Amino acid sequence: MATTQPTWSPASWRERPALHQPDWPDPVAAEAARERLTAMPPLVFAGEARRLRESLAQVAAGRAFLLQAGDCAESFNDFSAVSIREKLKVILQMAAVLTYGSMLPVVKLGRIAGQFVKPRSSPTELVDGIELPSFRGHMVHGDQPNAAARVFDPARMVQGYHQSASTLNLLRAFTKGGFADLTKVHLWNQEFVASSPEGRRYEAIALEIERALRFMAACGIDLEAERNLHEVDVWTSHEGLLLDYEQGLTRRDSLTGDWYDCSAHMLWIGERTRAADGAHVAFFAGVHNPIGVKLGPAASAADVTALCEALNPGRIPGRLTLITRMGAGRVEETLPPLLRAARQGEHPVVWVCDPMHANMFKTESGYKTRRFEDILSEIQGFFAACLSEGAWPGGVHLEFTGEHVTECLGGSEEVLEDHLDRNYATLCDPRLNARQSLDLAFRVAELMRAAEERGAPHLP
């Protein structure tokens, strides 16, 4: 699965060029923070990562669909049971819509419990006319617009660990303690969503699910004994950008002897750090978690081949997910050569569409935003490209929030440009709100249904 060599260690990445890493001003403090992380209990367990890999293998085979979604960047300042519950509600709603519409299981993977670091295209930014270090996420420094807050602070890695642990505890309580029970499907509809067209359409599906459950009970099926009706798995993921943090949480599995990055069930390598000879690929080649890689429009067939060979030379299904972020107007042109490269190399890739990152622009008023129709258009182009090349369009990767934000334009209850300042709350990039997310889930379910009708590829 991974390419762990006898000489590989969690610190081996330091021998390679490592991009987008903070230059800690106090190396002694940075080493102390890494040592503290090394002494901490793992956040997730190797067996959980293996179970996720098995679920992703079903996606690679065309027998399931991946919904990966969550905040652009998690915040140290906005952390509560309510905010976590509202994000989970949206994931559960979207998964219910996708499952009901396609009759396929949905693997639920959150951008949560560790998404505290972001790469930036420029090392500095102008804030109110003052040039400051660009905000890189709360695990690196503060977001306040002053020089003192933007000083890199390695102690924040430990704070990020503790917040991730608390988030995971809440997620497990919600998903295993009754909140995610399918018999409570109505409870996932948020108040500001329920009154919308998407919310009413969701309620109709919820009623149909309840009728189906009553029918099963009337047929004598013991619903109480069916664990899958009452509990769900929501796995965690984040961009494995900050290698000091990932190194500190890498553990050797006591059952297999393999290395696992125990900061999350799945980690992904970003578009800016995916060089096959770089530090990030070298690090993640040695751990046995499921791994994702973002691919932008500059990615080539040779890049895909090199990444597949580096990260999954054993061609283990579910190990490697390639997340494309091409742009609405370019996906049908740029994606097919990459699909062919993976197929010709017999690499069992999970193909996922990130329709967010290549469709961002800045308005005249200065807000970064995305258009709902561009997001949907890229997903449509992704489905078309995959199906034309005999590949399964395996999932979507979205940035959303459970809050009633006004950050992305459009949707069935259209957010207009002059609405953006009403509740523009993101730390970094614009997110879909809950109504827009649910609207998108219905549109994707329709694409999945159409793919099935066309005879989408499935492995035997």
Backbone torsions as a table, in degrees:
resi	resn	phi	psi	omega
1	MET	NA	-77.9	174.0
2	ALA	-82.3	172.2	-176.1
3	THR	-107.9	32.2	-177.3
4	THR	-55.2	121.6	176.9
5	GLN	-100.8	161.8	178.2
6	PRO	-55.4	-27.7	-178.5
7	THR	-89.9	-5.6	-177.9
8	TRP	-73.9	140.8	172.6
9	SER	-144.1	164.6	178.6
10	PRO	-57.8	-17.5	179.7
11	ALA	-99.1	2.6	-176.0
12	SER	-62.9	-25.3	-179.2
13	TRP	-59.9	-22.1	-177.0
14	ARG	-67.2	-13.3	177.2
15	GLU	-83.1	-5.9	-176.8
16	ARG	-114.5	161.3	174.1
17	PRO	-65.3	125.4	-176.6
18	ALA	-115.1	110.0	-177.7
19	LEU	-87.5	154.8	172.7
20	HIS	59.8	34.3	174.9
21	GLN	-101.1	139.9	177.9
22	PRO	-68.9	141.3	175.0
23	ASP	-89.5	89.4	-175.3
24	TRP	-57.8	128.7	-178.0
25	PRO	-69.6	-21.6	-178.8
26	ASP	-124.9	95.3	-178.7
27	PRO	-59.5	-32.1	179.2
28	VAL	-65.9	-43.7	177.8
29	ALA	-64.4	-37.2	178.8
30	ALA	-64.4	-43.3	178.4
31	GLU	-64.9	-38.1	178.6
32	ALA	-63.9	-40.0	178.3
33	ALA	-65.3	-42.3	177.4
34	ARG	-61.7	-41.0	179.7
35	GLU	-64.9	-38.4	177.4
36	ARG	-63.1	-42.6	178.4
37	LEU	-62.9	-39.9	179.7
38	THR	-62.2	-31.1	-179.2
39	ALA	-84.4	-10.9	-176.7
40	MET	-78.2	154.6	172.7
41	PRO	-63.9	152.5	177.1
42	PRO	-64.5	149.7	176.5
43	LEU	-80.1	-35.3	175.8
44	VAL	-131.0	171.4	-174.8
45	PHE	-117.8	153.0	-176.9
46	ALA	-57.6	-40.2	180.0
47	GLY	-62.4	-34.7	176.5
48	GLU	-66.5	-42.0	178.8
49	ALA	-62.9	-37.3	177.8
50	ARG	-66.9	-37.2	177.8
51	ARG	-65.7	-40.1	175.6
52	LEU	-62.7	-41.6	178.0
53	ARG	-59.1	-39.1	177.8
54	GLU	-64.6	-39.4	177.4
55	SER	-66.5	-39.7	178.7
56	LEU	-68.6	-27.5	174.4
57	ALA	-62.7	-34.6	175.9
58	GLN	-66.9	-35.5	175.5
59	VAL	-64.9	-46.0	179.9
60	ALA	-58.4	-31.0	-179.2
61	ALA	-85.4	-0.1	-179.7
62	GLY	79.6	18.3	-178.1
63	ARG	-108.8	7.7	178.4
64	ALA	-160.3	173.9	-177.5
65	PHE	-135.2	142.8	-178.3
66	LEU	-103.1	126.7	170.5
67	LEU	-112.1	106.9	177.2
68	GLN	-112.1	119.0	-170.4
69	ALA	-157.4	153.4	176.5
70	GLY	161.3	-165.6	-175.8
71	ASP	-66.5	149.8	170.1
72	CYS	-58.7	-53.0	177.4
73	ALA	-144.4	124.1	176.5
74	GLU	-69.6	156.3	-173.5
75	SER	-120.0	140.6	170.1
76	PHE	-71.8	-20.0	-173.7
77	ASN	-91.3	-21.9	-176.6
78	ASP	-119.3	78.2	-174.4
79	PHE	-133.8	110.8	-179.7
80	SER	-156.2	162.3	176.5
81	ALA	-61.7	-35.2	-178.6
82	VAL	-64.9	-47.0	-177.4
83	SER	-65.2	-38.5	177.8
84	ILE	-66.8	-41.9	178.7
85	ARG	-62.3	-40.9	-178.3
86	GLU	-67.7	-37.7	174.5
87	LYS	-63.3	-43.4	-180.0
88	LEU	-63.2	-38.7	177.3
89	LYS	-56.0	-45.5	-178.0
90	VAL	-64.6	-43.3	178.1
91	ILE	-60.3	-44.3	-178.9
92	LEU	-66.0	-40.9	177.3
93	GLN	-61.9	-49.5	-178.4
94	MET	-61.6	-41.9	179.8
95	ALA	-64.6	-38.2	178.1
96	ALA	-63.5	-43.0	179.1
97	VAL	-63.6	-45.8	-178.8
98	LEU	-65.3	-41.8	-179.8
99	THR	-67.1	-45.3	-179.2
100	TYR	-64.6	-39.3	-177.0
101	GLY	-74.4	-29.5	-174.4
102	SER	-111.1	-16.1	-174.1
103	MET	59.0	33.1	174.3
104	LEU	-120.8	146.3	173.9
105	PRO	-65.3	147.2	-180.0
106	VAL	-115.1	123.1	174.8
107	VAL	-82.8	124.1	-173.9
108	LYS	-103.9	115.9	-174.0
109	LEU	-129.9	114.6	-176.9
110	GLY	-88.8	144.6	163.5
111	ARG	-84.8	80.4	-167.8
112	ILE	-157.6	157.0	178.2
113	ALA	62.9	45.0	176.4
114	GLY	154.7	-2.5	-177.3
115	GLN	-85.5	68.1	-173.6
116	PHE	-112.2	3.5	-175.3
117	VAL	-132.8	139.0	-178.7
118	LYS	-132.6	137.2	170.2
119	PRO	-76.6	152.6	179.3
120	ARG	-129.4	145.8	-177.2
121	SER	-72.0	-22.3	179.2
122	SER	-132.1	142.2	179.7
123	PRO	-70.1	-17.8	-180.0
124	THR	-131.0	161.7	176.6
125	GLU	-144.1	155.4	176.6
126	LEU	-93.7	124.2	176.9
127	VAL	-124.6	112.7	-176.7
128	ASP	52.3	40.6	176.9
129	GLY	81.7	-0.1	-179.5
130	ILE	-106.7	130.9	177.8
131	GLU	-83.3	122.8	-178.1
132	LEU	-130.5	159.7	169.4
133	PRO	-57.2	135.0	179.5
134	SER	-59.4	142.2	179.1
135	PHE	-68.6	124.3	-176.3
136	ARG	-111.7	6.0	179.9
137	GLY	113.4	154.5	-172.4
138	HIS	-70.4	-14.6	176.0
139	MET	-78.7	-8.8	180.0
140	VAL	-107.5	-45.0	-178.8
141	HIS	-166.3	-178.4	-178.7
142	GLY	-84.5	162.3	180.0
143	ASP	-97.0	-3.1	-179.0
144	GLN	-62.3	144.0	-174.2
145	PRO	-82.0	61.5	174.8
146	ASN	-148.9	158.1	-173.3
147	ALA	-62.4	-37.4	-177.4
148	ALA	-63.5	-41.4	-179.0
149	ALA	-68.0	-28.2	-174.7
150	ARG	-88.7	9.2	175.2
151	VAL	-74.0	131.1	179.6
152	PHE	-64.7	129.9	-174.2
153	ASP	-131.1	104.3	-176.7
154	PRO	-65.1	-21.2	177.7
155	ALA	-62.0	-21.5	178.7
156	ARG	-66.8	-22.2	174.9
157	MET	-62.0	-39.5	179.5
158	VAL	-69.6	-39.6	176.2
159	GLN	-61.8	-40.7	177.4
160	GLY	-62.7	-38.7	176.1
161	TYR	-58.9	-47.8	-177.0
162	HIS	-65.7	-38.9	178.3
163	GLN	-67.7	-38.1	177.5
164	SER	-62.9	-40.8	178.7
165	ALA	-62.3	-43.1	178.5
166	SER	-65.2	-40.5	178.3
167	THR	-62.6	-44.0	178.4
168	LEU	-62.3	-40.2	177.7
169	ASN	-58.9	-44.0	179.6
170	LEU	-67.2	-43.1	178.4
171	LEU	-58.1	-45.6	-179.5
172	ARG	-65.2	-38.1	178.4
173	ALA	-64.9	-44.2	-179.5
174	PHE	-66.5	-45.0	-172.2
175	THR	-80.1	-21.8	-179.0
176	LYS	-111.2	-7.7	-173.0
177	GLY	-105.2	11.6	175.1
178	GLY	116.0	-22.8	-177.7
179	PHE	-63.4	-35.8	-177.4
180	ALA	-90.1	10.4	178.7
181	ASP	-59.5	128.6	-176.7
182	LEU	-64.0	-21.9	176.7
183	THR	-72.3	-9.3	178.7
184	LYS	-108.3	27.9	-173.1
185	VAL	-59.1	-29.3	178.2
186	HIS	-67.0	-30.4	-174.3
187	LEU	-69.7	-14.7	-178.1
188	TRP	-80.9	-8.1	-177.6
189	ASN	-83.0	113.3	-178.3
190	GLN	-71.4	155.8	-174.1
191	GLU	-59.2	-46.3	-175.7
192	PHE	-75.6	-14.0	175.8
193	VAL	-89.0	-36.2	-172.1
194	ALA	-57.9	-31.0	-177.5
195	SER	-84.7	-3.7	-176.2
196	SER	-90.5	165.9	174.8
197	PRO	-57.8	-38.5	178.7
198	GLU	-64.1	-42.5	-179.7
199	GLY	-63.5	-40.4	179.0
200	ARG	-67.8	-37.2	177.0
201	ARG	-66.1	-38.4	176.7
202	TYR	-63.7	-42.2	179.3
203	GLU	-59.3	-36.6	177.8
204	ALA	-62.9	-41.2	176.8
205	ILE	-65.8	-41.6	179.0
206	ALA	-58.7	-40.9	177.6
207	LEU	-63.1	-41.1	178.9
208	GLU	-65.0	-39.1	177.7
209	ILE	-63.9	-42.6	178.8
210	GLU	-63.1	-40.6	177.3
211	ARG	-62.5	-41.3	179.0
212	ALA	-63.6	-39.8	178.3
213	LEU	-65.8	-41.0	177.9
214	ARG	-64.4	-37.7	177.7
215	PHE	-62.0	-44.5	179.4
216	MET	-62.0	-41.8	178.8
217	ALA	-64.5	-39.0	179.1
218	ALA	-65.5	-26.5	178.3
219	CYS	-81.5	-0.7	176.8
220	GLY	95.4	7.6	178.6
221	ILE	-77.8	129.4	-178.9
222	ASP	-80.3	93.8	-176.4
223	LEU	-66.8	-30.0	-179.6
224	GLU	-64.3	-27.8	-177.8
225	ALA	-83.9	-9.3	-178.0
226	GLU	-89.3	95.8	-175.0
227	ARG	-57.8	-35.9	-175.8
228	ASN	-65.2	-17.5	176.7
229	LEU	-81.4	-18.6	-171.5
230	HIS	-114.2	-16.7	179.8
231	GLU	-134.0	152.3	175.1
232	VAL	-134.1	159.4	171.2
233	ASP	-99.6	121.5	170.0
234	VAL	-118.0	109.6	-175.8
235	TRP	-85.8	163.8	-178.4
236	THR	-113.2	150.3	177.9
237	SER	-152.8	157.8	169.9
238	HIS	-160.4	165.1	175.5
239	GLU	-70.6	124.3	-179.4
240	GLY	-81.9	62.7	-172.6
241	LEU	-85.2	-44.6	-173.6
242	LEU	-86.9	96.4	-169.8
243	LEU	-70.4	-26.3	173.2
244	ASP	-58.6	-44.3	-179.7
245	TYR	-66.7	-46.6	-178.1
246	GLU	-64.5	-40.3	177.2
247	GLN	-59.9	-43.7	-177.4
248	GLY	-64.4	-23.1	-177.4
249	LEU	-109.2	17.1	177.1
250	THR	-89.9	130.6	-174.6
251	ARG	-130.5	152.4	173.6
252	ARG	-89.8	125.9	-177.7
253	ASP	-67.7	129.1	-177.0
254	SER	-69.9	-21.7	-178.9
255	LEU	-85.2	-41.6	-173.4
256	THR	-108.8	-18.8	-174.3
257	GLY	80.2	1.7	-179.5
258	ASP	-84.1	154.8	176.5
259	TRP	-84.5	138.7	174.2
260	TYR	-133.5	140.8	171.3
261	ASP	-84.8	106.7	-172.1
262	CYS	-91.9	23.8	173.1
263	SER	-84.5	-20.9	-178.9
264	ALA	-164.1	162.7	177.4
265	HIS	-70.1	-39.7	178.1
266	MET	-131.2	141.9	174.5
267	LEU	-121.5	149.4	173.0
268	TRP	-125.7	154.0	177.2
269	ILE	-100.1	131.7	-174.9
270	GLY	-79.5	166.8	178.4
271	GLU	-57.2	-35.9	-175.4
272	ARG	-80.3	-12.8	-173.6
273	THR	-126.2	22.1	-173.5
274	ARG	-94.2	12.7	178.6
275	ALA	-55.3	130.5	-174.5
276	ALA	-62.4	-25.0	179.3
277	ASP	-101.8	13.0	-177.3
278	GLY	-91.1	175.1	-175.2
279	ALA	-66.4	-37.9	-175.7
280	HIS	-67.2	-44.9	177.5
281	VAL	-64.7	-39.7	178.7
282	ALA	-61.7	-40.8	179.6
283	PHE	-66.9	-51.9	-172.6
284	PHE	-76.0	-14.9	171.9
285	ALA	-66.2	-22.3	-175.3
286	GLY	-96.2	-10.1	177.7
287	VAL	-103.2	156.7	-170.2
288	HIS	-103.5	10.2	172.7
289	ASN	-64.0	160.9	161.9
290	PRO	-61.1	138.4	-175.7
291	ILE	-125.4	140.3	173.1
292	GLY	-114.3	157.0	174.0
293	VAL	-136.2	130.3	174.4
294	LYS	-81.7	137.2	179.3
295	LEU	-126.1	118.8	177.3
296	GLY	-93.6	-175.6	-174.8
297	PRO	-66.0	-16.5	177.8
298	ALA	-84.1	-6.8	-178.6
299	ALA	-66.0	141.2	-179.0
300	SER	-113.3	168.3	175.2
301	ALA	-60.3	-37.0	177.7
302	ALA	-64.4	-37.1	176.2
303	ASP	-61.1	-45.4	-179.5
304	VAL	-60.7	-45.9	-180.0
305	THR	-61.2	-45.3	-179.0
306	ALA	-64.0	-41.7	-180.0
307	LEU	-67.6	-41.8	178.5
308	CYS	-61.8	-43.7	-179.3
309	GLU	-68.5	-35.5	-179.4
310	ALA	-72.7	-40.1	-171.1
311	LEU	-99.4	-21.3	-178.8
312	ASN	-147.2	59.1	-178.8
313	PRO	-64.3	-25.3	178.8
314	GLY	-80.6	-2.8	177.8
315	ARG	53.3	48.7	178.6
316	ILE	-83.7	119.7	178.7
317	PRO	-59.6	135.8	178.9
318	GLY	91.0	-12.0	-179.8
319	ARG	-72.5	-41.8	-170.4
320	LEU	-122.0	126.8	175.0
321	THR	-115.7	127.8	175.7
322	LEU	-104.6	121.0	-172.4
323	ILE	-108.9	109.0	-173.7
324	THR	-90.3	139.8	179.9
325	ARG	-138.9	77.1	-167.8
326	MET	-96.2	-29.5	-171.2
327	GLY	103.0	143.7	-173.1
328	ALA	-58.8	-37.3	-175.4
329	GLY	-86.6	-2.4	-173.2
330	ARG	-122.6	-12.5	-169.2
331	VAL	-63.1	-40.9	-177.0
332	GLU	-71.1	-19.1	177.1
333	GLU	-89.3	-42.0	-170.9
334	THR	-89.2	-25.3	-174.6
335	LEU	-77.6	-41.0	-174.9
336	PRO	-53.1	-42.5	178.4
337	PRO	-61.3	-31.4	179.0
338	LEU	-72.1	-40.8	176.8
339	LEU	-60.8	-41.8	-179.5
340	ARG	-66.3	-38.2	-179.8
341	ALA	-62.1	-43.5	179.0
342	ALA	-66.3	-41.2	-179.2
343	ARG	-65.9	-43.6	-178.7
344	GLN	-66.0	-29.9	175.8
345	GLY	-85.8	1.2	-179.6
346	GLU	57.5	41.5	177.9
347	HIS	-95.0	123.0	-177.7
348	PRO	-81.1	71.9	-173.2
349	VAL	-82.5	142.4	164.6
350	VAL	-87.6	118.0	179.5
351	TRP	-96.4	125.5	-176.0
352	VAL	-131.9	144.0	179.3
353	CYS	-103.2	122.3	167.1
354	ASP	-100.1	99.8	-176.2
355	PRO	-90.8	10.5	-172.8
356	MET	-93.1	-50.9	-161.2
357	HIS	-74.6	-26.5	-179.4
358	ALA	-94.1	6.5	-177.2
359	ASN	-119.9	25.1	-177.9
360	MET	-96.1	144.7	175.9
361	PHE	-149.2	168.9	-179.2
362	LYS	-110.6	133.2	178.9
363	THR	-77.9	167.9	178.2
364	GLU	-61.8	-27.5	178.9
365	SER	-81.9	-2.2	173.6
366	GLY	99.3	1.3	179.8
367	TYR	-85.5	133.1	167.7
368	LYS	-76.2	134.7	-178.3
369	THR	-151.7	176.2	175.9
370	ARG	-140.1	149.9	176.6
371	ARG	-95.2	132.5	177.9
372	PHE	-54.9	-42.0	-177.1
373	GLU	-66.5	-32.3	175.3
374	ASP	-68.1	-41.4	178.2
375	ILE	-59.7	-49.1	179.0
376	LEU	-63.2	-40.4	-178.6
377	SER	-62.1	-40.2	178.6
378	GLU	-66.1	-38.8	177.4
379	ILE	-63.2	-42.7	178.0
380	GLN	-60.4	-43.5	178.2
381	GLY	-65.5	-36.1	176.7
382	PHE	-62.5	-47.5	177.8
383	PHE	-59.4	-45.6	-177.9
384	ALA	-61.9	-44.1	-179.0
385	ALA	-65.2	-45.0	-179.9
386	CYS	-60.7	-48.1	-176.4
387	LEU	-66.3	-33.5	179.2
388	SER	-68.0	-24.5	-178.8
389	GLU	-104.7	9.5	178.0
390	GLY	73.2	25.0	178.6
391	ALA	-108.9	151.5	177.8
392	TRP	-84.9	122.4	174.4
393	PRO	-72.6	96.4	-160.7
394	GLY	-85.3	-11.3	-178.9
395	GLY	174.2	178.6	176.6
396	VAL	-129.9	149.2	-178.8
397	HIS	-125.5	112.0	-168.2
398	LEU	-125.7	152.3	169.7
399	GLU	-107.6	118.3	-177.1
400	PHE	-145.7	171.6	173.0
401	THR	-142.0	155.2	175.0
402	GLY	-80.6	-2.7	-178.7
403	GLU	-85.3	161.6	-179.0
404	HIS	-87.3	63.5	-176.3
405	VAL	-85.4	163.0	173.7
406	THR	-123.7	82.8	-175.0
407	GLU	-122.9	-31.9	177.0
408	CYS	-110.1	141.3	-178.1
409	LEU	-82.3	148.5	170.9
410	GLY	92.7	-158.0	-171.2
411	GLY	97.3	170.3	-175.8
412	SER	-64.8	-34.2	170.0
413	GLU	-103.8	87.4	-159.3
414	GLU	-61.2	129.4	168.4
415	VAL	-88.4	121.6	-178.4
416	LEU	-97.4	167.4	-176.9
417	GLU	-61.8	-35.7	179.9
418	ASP	-79.4	2.6	173.2
419	HIS	-92.2	-13.9	-169.7
420	LEU	-58.9	-35.2	-176.3
421	ASP	-78.7	-1.6	-179.4
422	ARG	-69.9	-42.8	177.8
423	ASN	-155.6	68.8	178.1
424	TYR	-97.1	100.5	-165.4
425	ALA	-120.4	1.8	-173.7
426	THR	-67.9	149.4	174.2
427	LEU	-75.6	-26.4	-173.7
428	CYS	-139.9	-81.8	-174.7
429	ASP	-105.9	155.4	-177.6
430	PRO	-69.7	142.4	-176.0
431	ARG	-118.3	152.6	169.2
432	LEU	-68.4	143.2	171.3
433	ASN	-86.8	179.9	-173.3
434	ALA	-65.0	-38.1	178.8
435	ARG	-64.3	-46.2	-179.9
436	GLN	-64.1	-37.9	179.4
437	SER	-63.8	-43.6	179.9
438	LEU	-67.9	-40.1	175.4
439	ASP	-57.0	-45.9	-179.6
440	LEU	-64.0	-37.3	179.1
441	ALA	-60.5	-41.9	177.3
442	PHE	-62.4	-41.6	-179.7
443	ARG	-65.5	-41.1	-180.0
444	VAL	-68.2	-38.3	177.1
445	ALA	-59.1	-38.6	177.9
446	GLU	-65.4	-39.2	176.8
447	LEU	-64.8	-39.7	178.7
448	MET	-64.3	-41.4	179.5
449	ARG	-64.4	-42.1	178.8
450	ALA	-65.1	-36.9	177.7
451	ALA	-63.9	-40.4	177.3
452	GLU	-62.3	-42.2	-179.0
453	GLU	-66.4	-28.4	177.6
454	ARG	-81.3	-4.6	-177.6
455	GLY	81.0	51.5	-179.1
456	ALA	-56.5	150.8	-175.4
457	PRO	-67.0	132.7	172.1
458	HIS	-132.2	143.4	172.9
459	LEU	-78.3	151.4	179.4
460	PRO	-66.8	NA	NA
